[in-house]
Amino acid sequence: MNAQDIGGTGTGDDEGRRAAPAAGEGTRAVRAGLPEPVKHEPTLPGPVFAAHFHLPGDPTGPYTYGRDENPTWTLLERAIGELEAPGQDVETLVFASGMAAISSVLFSQLRAGDAVVLPSDGYQALPLARAQLEAYGIEVRTAPTGGDAQLEVLDGAKLLWIETPSNPGLDVCDVRRLVGAAHARGALVAVDNTLATPLGQRPLDLGADFSVASGTKQLTGHGDILLGYVAGRDAGTMAAVRRWRKIVGAIPGPMEAWLAHRSLATLQMRVDRQCATALTVAEALRGRPEVTGLRYPGLSDDPSHKIASQQMRRYGCVVSFTLPTRERADRFLDALRLVDDATSFGGVRSTAERRGRWGGDAVPEGFIRLSVGAEDAEDLVADVLRALDASAG
């Protein structure tokens, strides 16, 4: 398929290529971003590998150079936009990784003298971003996610960065409340939607200016690609994000973009199964005396459940808890047979790790982040409980 057959800039504004807004989430995920059918062509065109395109005359049109646009990105960007804001005008830009997407918003919207509010309990790479922001003369304030504590340091800020649920602590904040307060003070709001995915939470519908996520995780779900994206409605702010992507060249490869789009077709099935099993695992962990600090927003007695139930449609695939000591946690991880000891989360194969080993999270030494995969729930629960028993000695 030629680049000209796809067209557009990832805004998803071609109604003929979209699943109807009234379509169910599974239908939308399966058909998101697909081009109009062409006889004898594949339903999802293969990746376009091109550094440059035929460009006689003036440089006009959607595809000029491979660092700026690619037809494979366009289809993926359109698909993600349809999931983040069904039936609405939204622009989506894909990046080489989640951190590339995060950085694009932070560094395209902030200038020396500005102030930004970050979560103090967010993703462990955020402190690296903080150090660079401060080196550029940007004031960085932090506060925890829980209890909407970021409100207390919001006055005078240019940008509020929200991560909800937080990683790895799984605290949840009231996005609508924080957005309202930020906008009243003239601040933009970005929400890291990685853990929830667009099927669990739609930050743009909650009023946020940017929805940002790592597509490395549950969005693509197979643990085999790195990807990130930014979605937003305002043309001016998104133009700045696009310009930043061009300047730093933080672009995904066409194969990664194609694999990501292919993976979206199973998103609802994966998310529904993983969320249901995560709740089952969390409920099984409730009765274990050695388990403390159990967190899963889907549990009715979780501290975040009330607000999560008001803004989330699904609660994610991650369960966190603490074992008494570092040694007990290590023995538990070693005893697991259906769960890989690996970082990251959201894949179809369950993973778990002792987060304290990285040194970047303010968590106890025995803190475990468990990412629930697509295994049968009864098998996974049995493996977790057996590993807890085995780790006791």
C-alpha positions as CSV (number, residue, x, y, z in Angstrom):
1,M,0.0,0.0,0.0
2,N,1.3,3.4,-0.9
3,A,1.8,6.1,1.7
4,Q,-0.7,8.2,-0.2
5,D,-3.4,5.5,0.3
6,I,-3.2,6.1,4.0
7,G,-2.9,9.9,4.4
8,G,-3.7,11.9,7.5
9,T,-1.5,12.7,10.4
10,G,-2.7,10.3,13.0
11,T,-5.7,12.4,14.1
12,G,-8.3,9.8,13.3
13,D,-10.5,12.3,11.6
14,D,-11.5,10.0,8.7
15,E,-14.9,8.7,9.8
16,G,-14.9,6.0,7.2
17,R,-11.9,4.4,8.7
18,R,-13.2,4.4,12.2
19,A,-15.3,1.9,14.2
20,A,-18.6,3.7,15.0
21,P,-18.4,5.6,18.3
22,A,-21.2,3.4,19.5
23,A,-19.3,0.2,18.9
24,G,-18.2,-2.0,21.8
25,E,-14.7,-1.8,23.1
26,G,-13.7,-5.2,21.7
27,T,-15.0,-4.3,18.3
28,R,-13.2,-0.9,18.4
29,A,-9.9,-2.5,19.5
30,V,-10.1,-5.1,16.7
31,R,-10.8,-2.6,14.0
32,A,-9.0,0.5,15.3
33,G,-7.0,2.4,12.7
34,L,-7.5,0.0,9.8
35,P,-7.5,1.7,6.4
36,E,-10.4,1.4,3.9
37,P,-10.3,-2.1,2.4
38,V,-8.6,-2.4,-0.9
39,K,-9.0,-5.5,-3.1
40,H,-6.2,-8.0,-2.7
41,E,-4.4,-5.9,-0.1
42,P,-4.0,-7.0,3.6
43,T,-6.4,-5.7,6.1
44,L,-3.5,-4.3,8.1
45,P,-0.7,-3.2,5.6
46,G,2.7,-4.4,6.5
47,P,5.4,-2.1,7.9
48,V,6.7,0.6,5.6
49,F,10.5,0.8,5.8
50,A,11.5,4.1,4.4
51,A,14.0,6.8,5.2
52,H,12.6,9.0,2.4
53,F,9.7,9.1,0.0
54,H,9.4,10.2,-3.7
55,L,9.0,13.9,-3.4
56,P,9.2,15.9,-6.7
57,G,8.5,19.6,-6.5
58,D,7.5,21.4,-3.3
59,P,7.7,19.3,-0.1
60,T,4.0,19.0,0.5
61,G,1.9,16.0,1.6
62,P,1.8,13.7,4.6
63,Y,5.1,11.8,4.0
64,T,8.4,13.6,3.2
65,Y,11.1,12.1,5.5
66,G,11.2,9.1,7.7
67,R,12.0,11.0,10.9
68,D,8.8,13.1,10.6
69,E,6.1,10.6,9.5
70,N,5.6,7.1,8.4
71,P,2.5,5.4,7.1
72,T,2.8,2.6,9.6
73,W,2.9,5.2,12.5
74,T,-0.2,6.9,11.0
75,L,-2.3,3.8,11.3
76,L,-1.2,3.1,14.8
77,E,-1.6,6.7,15.9
78,R,-5.1,6.7,14.5
79,A,-5.9,3.4,16.3
80,I,-4.7,4.6,19.7
81,G,-6.6,7.9,19.2
82,E,-9.8,5.9,18.6
83,L,-9.3,4.0,21.9
84,E,-8.3,7.1,24.0
85,A,-11.2,9.3,22.7
86,P,-13.7,7.3,20.7
87,G,-15.5,9.3,18.1
88,Q,-13.7,12.5,19.0
89,D,-11.0,14.7,17.4
90,V,-7.7,13.8,18.9
91,E,-4.1,13.8,17.8
92,T,-1.8,11.0,18.8
93,L,2.0,10.8,18.3
94,V,4.0,7.6,18.8
95,F,7.5,7.4,20.2
96,A,10.4,5.0,20.6
97,S,9.6,4.4,24.3
98,G,7.4,5.5,27.2
99,M,10.1,7.7,28.5
100,A,10.5,9.4,25.1
101,A,6.8,10.2,25.2
102,I,7.0,11.5,28.8
103,S,10.0,13.6,28.0
104,S,8.3,15.1,24.9
105,V,5.6,16.6,27.0
106,L,7.8,17.8,29.9
107,F,10.5,19.4,27.7
108,S,8.2,20.8,25.0
109,Q,5.8,22.5,27.4
110,L,8.2,23.9,30.0
111,R,10.8,26.7,29.9
112,A,13.3,28.1,32.4
113,G,11.4,29.8,35.2
114,D,8.4,27.6,34.9
115,A,7.2,25.2,37.7
116,V,6.0,21.7,37.3
117,V,4.3,19.3,39.8
118,L,5.4,15.7,39.6
119,P,4.2,12.7,41.7
120,S,6.7,11.8,44.4
121,D,5.7,8.1,44.1
122,G,5.7,7.8,40.3
123,Y,7.7,5.8,37.8
124,Q,11.3,5.4,39.0
125,A,12.7,7.2,35.9
126,L,10.9,10.4,36.8
127,P,13.7,11.5,39.2
128,L,16.1,11.4,36.2
129,A,13.7,13.7,34.4
130,R,13.5,15.9,37.5
131,A,17.2,16.4,37.6
132,Q,17.3,17.4,33.9
133,L,14.4,19.8,34.4
134,E,16.1,21.5,37.3
135,A,19.3,21.7,35.3
136,Y,17.3,23.7,32.7
137,G,16.1,26.1,35.4
138,I,12.6,24.6,35.8
139,E,11.3,24.4,39.4
140,V,10.1,20.9,40.2
141,R,7.6,20.3,43.1
142,T,6.6,16.8,44.2
143,A,3.7,15.3,46.3
144,P,2.2,11.9,46.6
145,T,-0.6,10.6,44.4
146,G,-2.8,9.5,47.2
147,G,-5.2,12.0,48.8
148,D,-4.9,14.4,45.8
149,A,-1.8,15.8,47.7
150,Q,-0.5,17.4,44.5
151,L,-3.2,20.1,45.0
152,E,-1.2,21.5,47.9
153,V,1.8,22.5,45.6
154,L,-0.1,23.5,42.5
155,D,-0.2,27.3,42.7
156,G,1.8,28.9,40.0
157,A,2.7,25.7,38.2
158,K,2.7,25.5,34.4
159,L,2.1,21.8,34.2
160,L,0.7,19.1,36.5
161,W,1.9,15.6,35.9
162,I,-0.4,12.8,37.2
163,E,0.3,9.1,37.4
164,T,-2.8,7.1,38.4
165,P,-2.8,4.4,39.4
166,S,0.8,5.1,40.6
167,N,3.6,2.6,39.8
168,P,4.3,0.6,41.8
169,G,2.3,1.7,44.9
170,L,-1.1,1.7,43.1
171,D,-2.5,4.8,44.7
172,V,-5.2,6.6,42.7
173,C,-6.0,10.3,42.6
174,D,-9.2,12.2,41.6
175,V,-8.3,13.2,38.0
176,R,-11.4,15.4,37.5
177,R,-10.7,17.3,40.7
178,L,-7.0,17.8,40.0
179,V,-7.7,18.8,36.4
180,G,-10.3,21.4,37.5
181,A,-8.0,22.9,40.1
182,A,-5.1,23.0,37.6
183,H,-7.0,24.6,34.8
184,A,-8.4,27.2,37.2
185,R,-4.8,28.1,37.9
186,G,-3.8,28.1,34.2
187,A,-1.9,24.9,34.3
188,L,-1.9,22.1,31.8
189,V,-2.4,18.5,33.0
190,A,-0.8,15.3,31.7
191,V,-1.9,11.9,32.9
192,D,0.4,8.8,32.7
193,N,-2.2,6.2,31.6
194,T,0.2,3.3,31.3
195,L,-1.1,1.1,34.1
196,A,-4.8,1.6,33.3
197,T,-4.7,1.5,29.4
198,P,-7.4,3.3,27.4
199,L,-9.8,0.5,28.2
200,G,-9.4,1.1,31.9
201,Q,-9.3,4.9,32.0
202,R,-9.7,7.8,29.5
203,P,-7.8,10.8,30.8
204,L,-8.9,13.1,28.0
205,D,-12.6,12.4,28.9
206,L,-11.7,13.3,32.5
207,G,-10.4,16.7,31.2
208,A,-6.7,16.2,30.9
209,D,-4.7,17.9,28.2
210,F,-2.4,15.0,27.5
211,S,-2.8,11.2,27.9
212,V,0.7,9.7,27.9
213,A,1.6,6.0,28.1
214,S,4.2,3.4,27.6
215,G,3.0,1.1,24.9
216,T,5.7,-1.3,26.0
217,K,3.4,-2.6,28.8
218,Q,-0.2,-3.9,28.6
219,L,-1.2,-1.9,25.5
220,T,0.9,-4.2,23.3
221,G,1.0,-7.0,25.9
222,H,3.7,-9.3,24.7
223,G,6.9,-7.9,26.2
224,D,8.7,-7.8,22.9
225,I,8.7,-4.1,21.8
226,L,9.4,-0.6,23.3
227,L,6.9,2.1,22.4
228,G,5.3,5.2,23.8
229,Y,2.6,7.7,22.8
230,V,1.1,11.1,23.6
231,A,-2.6,11.9,22.8
232,G,-4.2,15.3,23.1
233,R,-6.8,17.6,21.6
234,D,-5.2,21.0,21.4
235,A,-3.4,21.6,18.1
236,G,-0.9,24.1,19.6
237,T,0.3,21.9,22.5
238,M,0.5,18.8,20.3
239,A,2.5,20.8,17.6
240,A,5.1,21.5,20.3
241,V,5.2,17.7,21.2
242,R,5.6,16.9,17.5
243,R,8.4,19.4,17.1
244,W,10.2,17.9,20.1
245,R,9.9,14.4,18.6
246,K,11.5,15.8,15.4
247,I,14.3,17.5,17.3
248,V,15.4,14.5,19.3
249,G,14.4,11.9,16.8
250,A,12.7,9.7,19.4
251,I,10.7,7.8,16.8
252,P,9.6,4.1,16.8
253,G,10.8,1.7,14.1
254,P,8.1,0.7,11.6
255,M,8.3,-2.9,12.7
256,E,7.6,-2.0,16.3
257,A,4.7,0.2,15.2
258,W,3.2,-2.6,13.1
259,L,3.6,-5.1,15.9
260,A,1.9,-2.7,18.3
261,H,-1.0,-2.2,16.0
262,R,-1.4,-5.9,15.4
263,S,-1.4,-6.4,19.2
264,L,-4.3,-4.0,19.7
265,A,-6.7,-6.4,18.2
266,T,-6.5,-8.6,21.3
267,L,-6.4,-5.7,23.8
268,Q,-9.9,-6.1,25.3
269,M,-9.5,-9.9,25.6
270,R,-6.1,-9.6,27.3
271,V,-7.2,-6.7,29.6
272,D,-10.4,-8.4,30.7
273,R,-8.7,-11.7,31.5
274,Q,-5.8,-10.1,33.2
275,C,-7.9,-7.8,35.3
276,A,-10.2,-10.6,36.4
277,T,-7.3,-12.8,37.4
278,A,-5.6,-9.9,39.2
279,L,-8.6,-9.5,41.4
280,T,-8.7,-13.3,42.1
281,V,-5.0,-13.2,43.0
282,A,-5.5,-10.2,45.2
283,E,-8.4,-11.8,47.0
284,A,-6.3,-15.0,47.6
285,L,-3.5,-12.9,49.0
286,R,-5.9,-11.3,51.5
287,G,-5.9,-14.4,53.7
288,R,-2.1,-14.8,54.0
289,P,-0.7,-13.6,57.3
290,E,2.8,-12.9,55.9
291,V,1.3,-10.5,53.3
292,T,1.0,-6.9,54.3
293,G,0.3,-3.7,52.4
294,L,-1.8,-5.5,49.8
295,R,-2.9,-3.1,47.1
296,Y,-5.2,-3.5,44.1
297,P,-7.8,-0.8,43.2
298,G,-10.4,-3.4,42.3
299,L,-10.6,-4.7,45.9
300,S,-13.6,-3.2,47.6
301,D,-11.6,-2.4,50.7
302,D,-8.6,-1.0,48.9
303,P,-7.9,2.7,50.0
304,S,-8.2,3.8,46.3
305,H,-11.3,1.8,45.4
306,K,-13.9,4.5,45.9
307,I,-12.3,7.1,43.6
308,A,-11.0,4.4,41.2
309,S,-14.5,3.1,40.7
310,Q,-15.7,6.5,39.7
311,Q,-13.1,7.1,37.0
312,M,-11.8,3.7,35.9
313,R,-13.6,1.0,34.0
314,R,-11.0,-1.7,34.7
315,Y,-8.5,-1.7,37.5
316,G,-5.3,-3.1,35.8
317,C,-3.2,-6.2,35.9
318,V,-0.8,-5.2,38.7
319,V,-1.1,-6.3,42.3
320,S,1.4,-5.1,44.9
321,F,2.2,-6.4,48.4
322,T,5.0,-6.7,50.9
323,L,6.6,-9.8,52.5
324,P,8.3,-9.5,55.9
325,T,12.0,-9.4,54.6
326,R,14.1,-9.1,51.5
327,E,15.2,-12.7,51.9
328,R,11.6,-13.9,52.1
329,A,10.7,-11.9,49.0
330,D,13.7,-13.4,47.1
331,R,12.8,-16.9,48.2
332,F,9.2,-16.3,47.1
333,L,10.2,-15.1,43.6
334,D,12.6,-18.1,43.3
335,A,9.9,-20.5,44.1
336,L,7.4,-19.3,41.5
337,R,7.1,-21.5,38.4
338,L,4.4,-19.7,36.3
339,V,5.7,-16.2,37.0
340,D,8.9,-14.8,35.6
341,D,11.3,-12.8,37.7
342,A,11.4,-9.8,35.4
343,T,10.8,-6.0,35.4
344,S,8.1,-4.3,33.4
345,F,4.4,-5.3,33.5
346,G,1.3,-6.0,31.4
347,G,2.5,-9.0,29.4
348,V,0.5,-12.1,28.7
349,R,3.1,-14.0,30.8
350,S,3.0,-13.1,34.5
351,T,6.0,-11.4,35.9
352,A,7.0,-10.3,39.4
353,E,9.9,-8.6,41.0
354,R,11.2,-7.2,44.3
355,R,11.1,-3.5,43.4
356,G,13.6,-2.5,46.0
357,R,16.4,-4.1,44.0
358,W,16.5,-1.0,41.7
359,G,16.9,1.5,44.5
360,G,14.6,4.1,42.8
361,D,11.3,3.4,44.6
362,A,10.5,4.4,48.2
363,V,9.2,0.9,49.0
364,P,10.1,-1.7,51.7
365,E,12.8,-4.3,50.9
366,G,10.2,-7.0,50.8
367,F,7.8,-5.1,48.4
368,I,6.6,-7.2,45.4
369,R,5.1,-5.9,42.2
370,L,3.2,-8.7,40.6
371,S,2.0,-8.3,37.0
372,V,-0.8,-10.8,36.2
373,G,-0.7,-12.4,32.8
374,A,-3.1,-14.5,30.8
375,E,-2.6,-17.8,32.5
376,D,-5.6,-19.7,34.0
377,A,-6.5,-18.0,37.2
378,E,-6.6,-21.2,39.2
379,D,-3.1,-22.2,38.1
380,L,-1.7,-18.8,38.8
381,V,-3.3,-18.6,42.3
382,A,-2.0,-22.1,43.1
383,D,1.5,-21.1,42.0
384,V,1.5,-17.9,44.1
385,L,0.2,-19.7,47.2
386,R,2.6,-22.6,46.8
387,A,5.5,-20.2,46.4
388,L,4.5,-18.4,49.6
389,D,4.4,-21.7,51.5
390,A,7.8,-22.7,50.0
391,S,9.4,-19.3,51.0
392,A,8.4,-19.6,54.6
393,G,11.4,-21.8,55.5
